[in-house]
Every structure is written in C-alpha cells, then in structure tokens.
Amino acid sequence: MSTQNISPQSSQQKYLHLHALTLFTLSLILTILIIPASRSHSYLSLCINLSRLSQLIALSEIYQAYARLIKSSIPIQIAQNLGRCFVIFCAVSQADAFSHFRHIAVWMLLFAWGLGDVIRYAFYVFKGSKVAEMLRFNGFIVLYPLGMISEVLCVINAWWYHERMAFWMKLFMVIVTVAYPTLYMYMLKQRAKRNKRMKPEAR
C-alpha cells in the first residue's frame, strides 16, 4: 500500500482555504438572517451568537499572521480581532439589543460585519474571480466606516448601562481613535497598490 506525502505548503493552503470557507459560510448565513433581524429580537439574538462564533474562529488569524501563513501584520490582526471580540462579547449582550435604539445599533454592526466578511472571505475562497476582487478592494470604503460607527455606538450604549466596565470602554475609545484610521489608511493603500497593478493589464 503506497503512501502519499503531503507537503507542508499544501497542508497550509488547505487549512487556509477551509478557514476562509468556514467564515465565508457563517458570514453569508449571518448576512441573510440579519435582514429579518431588523424587526425580530429572536433573529437578532441568533445573529449575535453567529457573530460570536465567527469571531472566535477568526482569532486564529493572529497566529496565522505570526506564522506568516497570511500576508498581514500581527498588530493589525490583534487590533482587529481582539477589538471585535471586545465589542461582540462585552459591549453587545442579548438584553442590550432589546431597546429600539440599541437594536438599531447592533443590527447595523452585524450587517456591516456580516456583509464585509462575506466580501473578504469570498476573495480567498473564489481566487481568481474578478467580481470577488473588485468587491474586496472597494466594498470596505462604505462598510468599514459603517462598522466603525456601529461599534462606537454599541460601546457607548454599554458604557451607559454597565458602569463597572467604564474603564475598558474608555480604553477601547482611546484605541479606536488610533487603530481605526490606521487600519482604514492601510486598506486604502492596499487598494491603491491593486489599482496601480491593474492599470497595465487594462491597456
């Protein structure tokens, strides 16, 4: 019986593809369910739990950056993933979503995260797709600010109703003023590099 050796690079590629496919699927389900969640507390609660599961899985991207499995810096992955986990696990609770204003803030947050992640992971799942690439380098222009505003609104709401977490909420707001513009500028630079690379191909 013969055995086939699997190269480390092949194993890594399969792992990264499975990771992207898992988060693409969860994000797609979230994006579909978030539509009726605008008027349903039960759907919104389900979407919150789906988002929490996705964020737990996405934490592995910090290790992926450390191990150089993906082209991303460790500080960016830490800021993005831990920041999201703080918002969805600490600032957003099931009860917080049940007042009208907080329901809207959480809905906006999950919509921006869900659709943004569908676009993000579709780029890796459907490699070579021009549509996926176009959405990847343009969708964030609107979705990122929407997500940022929603995160800030959720944290302010949590700060208002949970005084014991005031220190962490203040710390988050301080980090936001530095991390969000830095991440947004980084993505704009990546978009500019991509557009510059595409120009010769269009000639």
C-alpha positions as CSV (number, residue, x, y, z in Angstrom):
1,M,0.0,0.0,0.0
2,S,1.6,3.3,-1.1
3,T,1.5,6.4,1.0
4,Q,1.4,9.9,-0.4
5,N,3.4,12.6,1.3
6,I,1.6,15.9,1.7
7,S,3.9,18.9,1.6
8,P,3.7,21.5,4.4
9,Q,2.8,24.2,1.9
10,S,-0.1,22.1,0.6
11,S,-1.4,21.4,4.1
12,Q,-1.2,25.1,4.9
13,Q,-3.1,26.0,1.8
14,K,-5.8,23.5,2.6
15,Y,-6.1,24.8,6.2
16,L,-6.3,28.5,5.0
17,H,-8.9,27.5,2.4
18,L,-11.0,25.7,5.0
19,H,-10.7,28.6,7.4
20,A,-11.8,31.1,4.7
21,L,-14.7,28.8,3.6
22,T,-15.9,28.3,7.1
23,L,-16.0,32.0,7.9
24,F,-17.5,32.8,4.4
25,T,-20.3,30.4,5.1
26,L,-21.0,31.7,8.6
27,S,-20.9,35.3,7.4
28,L,-23.2,34.5,4.5
29,I,-25.8,32.9,6.9
30,L,-25.4,35.9,9.2
31,T,-26.0,38.4,6.3
32,I,-29.1,36.5,5.2
33,L,-30.6,36.3,8.7
34,I,-29.8,39.9,9.5
35,I,-32.5,41.1,7.1
36,P,-35.5,39.8,9.2
37,A,-33.5,40.6,12.4
38,S,-34.2,44.3,11.9
39,R,-37.7,43.6,13.3
40,S,-37.2,40.4,15.2
41,H,-35.4,40.1,18.6
42,S,-35.1,36.3,18.2
43,Y,-33.4,36.6,14.8
44,L,-31.1,39.3,16.2
45,S,-30.1,37.1,19.2
46,L,-29.3,34.3,16.7
47,C,-27.2,36.7,14.6
48,I,-25.3,37.8,17.7
49,N,-24.4,34.2,18.5
50,L,-23.4,33.5,14.9
51,S,-21.1,36.6,15.0
52,R,-19.6,35.4,18.3
53,L,-18.8,32.0,16.8
54,S,-17.2,33.7,13.8
55,Q,-15.1,35.9,15.9
56,L,-13.8,33.0,18.0
57,I,-12.7,31.2,14.8
58,A,-11.2,34.4,13.4
59,L,-8.9,34.8,16.4
60,S,-6.7,32.1,14.7
61,E,-5.8,34.8,12.2
62,I,-3.5,36.3,14.8
63,Y,-1.5,33.0,14.8
64,Q,-1.7,32.9,11.0
65,A,0.0,36.3,10.8
66,Y,2.6,35.3,13.4
67,A,3.4,32.1,11.5
68,R,3.4,34.1,8.2
69,L,0.7,32.0,6.7
70,I,-1.0,35.1,5.6
71,K,0.3,38.5,4.4
72,S,-0.8,40.6,7.3
73,S,0.9,42.2,10.3
74,I,0.5,40.9,13.8
75,P,-0.5,44.3,15.3
76,I,-3.3,44.7,12.7
77,Q,-4.7,41.2,13.4
78,I,-4.5,41.8,17.1
79,A,-6.3,45.2,16.9
80,Q,-9.0,43.9,14.5
81,N,-9.8,40.6,16.1
82,L,-9.5,41.5,19.8
83,G,-11.3,44.7,19.1
84,R,-14.2,42.8,17.5
85,C,-14.3,40.3,20.3
86,F,-14.5,43.1,22.9
87,V,-17.4,44.6,21.1
88,I,-19.4,41.4,20.4
89,F,-18.7,39.7,23.8
90,C,-18.6,42.7,26.2
91,A,-20.3,45.7,24.6
92,V,-23.2,43.7,23.0
93,S,-25.4,41.5,25.1
94,Q,-28.7,39.9,24.3
95,A,-30.5,42.3,26.6
96,D,-28.8,45.4,25.1
97,A,-30.4,44.7,21.8
98,F,-33.9,44.9,23.1
99,S,-34.4,48.6,23.3
100,H,-35.2,50.3,19.9
101,F,-32.0,52.4,19.6
102,R,-29.7,49.7,20.7
103,H,-31.4,47.2,18.4
104,I,-30.6,49.5,15.5
105,A,-27.0,49.9,16.6
106,V,-26.5,46.2,16.9
107,W,-28.3,45.5,13.7
108,M,-26.0,48.0,11.8
109,L,-23.0,46.4,13.4
110,L,-23.9,42.9,12.4
111,F,-24.9,43.9,8.9
112,A,-21.6,45.7,8.3
113,W,-19.5,42.9,9.8
114,G,-21.5,40.1,8.0
115,L,-21.5,41.6,4.6
116,G,-17.9,42.8,5.0
117,D,-16.8,39.3,5.9
118,V,-18.7,37.7,3.0
119,I,-16.8,40.0,0.6
120,R,-13.5,39.5,2.5
121,Y,-13.5,35.7,2.6
122,A,-15.1,35.3,-0.9
123,F,-11.9,36.9,-2.2
124,Y,-9.9,33.9,-0.7
125,V,-12.5,31.2,-1.4
126,F,-13.0,32.2,-5.0
127,K,-9.5,33.0,-6.0
128,G,-9.2,34.5,-9.5
129,S,-12.7,35.9,-9.5
130,K,-12.7,39.4,-10.9
131,V,-16.0,40.1,-9.1
132,A,-14.7,39.0,-5.7
133,E,-11.6,41.0,-6.2
134,M,-13.5,44.1,-7.2
135,L,-15.7,43.8,-4.1
136,R,-12.8,43.1,-1.9
137,F,-11.0,46.3,-2.8
138,N,-14.0,48.6,-2.9
139,G,-16.7,47.3,-0.5
140,F,-14.8,48.3,2.6
141,I,-14.9,52.0,1.6
142,V,-18.5,52.1,2.8
143,L,-18.8,49.1,5.1
144,Y,-15.7,49.9,7.2
145,P,-16.9,53.3,8.4
146,L,-20.4,51.9,8.9
147,G,-18.9,49.1,11.1
148,M,-16.8,51.6,13.0
149,I,-19.7,53.9,13.7
150,S,-21.8,50.9,14.8
151,E,-19.1,49.6,17.1
152,V,-18.7,53.0,18.8
153,L,-22.5,53.3,19.3
154,C,-22.6,49.8,20.9
155,V,-19.7,50.7,23.2
156,I,-21.3,54.0,24.2
157,N,-24.5,52.2,25.0
158,A,-22.7,49.6,27.1
159,W,-20.8,52.3,28.9
160,W,-24.1,54.0,29.7
161,Y,-25.8,50.8,31.1
162,H,-22.7,49.0,32.6
163,E,-20.7,51.4,34.7
164,R,-18.5,48.6,36.0
165,M,-17.0,48.3,32.6
166,A,-16.3,52.1,32.2
167,F,-12.5,51.7,32.3
168,W,-12.5,49.2,29.5
169,M,-14.9,51.2,27.4
170,K,-12.7,54.3,27.8
171,L,-9.7,52.3,26.8
172,F,-11.5,51.0,23.8
173,M,-12.4,54.5,22.7
174,V,-8.8,55.7,23.0
175,I,-7.6,52.7,21.0
176,V,-10.3,53.4,18.4
177,T,-9.0,56.9,17.7
178,V,-5.6,55.4,16.7
179,A,-6.5,52.0,15.3
180,Y,-9.4,52.7,13.0
181,P,-7.8,55.5,11.0
182,T,-4.6,53.4,10.8
183,L,-6.5,50.3,9.5
184,Y,-8.5,52.3,7.1
185,M,-5.5,54.0,5.6
186,Y,-3.8,50.6,5.4
187,M,-6.7,49.3,3.3
188,L,-6.8,52.3,1.1
189,K,-3.0,51.9,0.4
190,Q,-3.7,48.2,-0.5
191,R,-6.4,49.3,-2.8
192,A,-4.1,51.9,-4.4
193,K,-1.5,49.2,-5.0
194,R,-4.0,46.9,-6.6
195,N,-5.4,49.6,-8.9
196,K,-1.8,50.5,-9.9
197,R,-1.1,46.9,-10.7
198,M,-4.3,46.6,-12.7
199,K,-3.7,49.6,-14.9
200,P,-1.0,47.9,-17.2
201,E,-3.4,45.0,-17.7
202,A,-6.2,47.2,-18.8
203,R,-4.0,48.8,-21.6
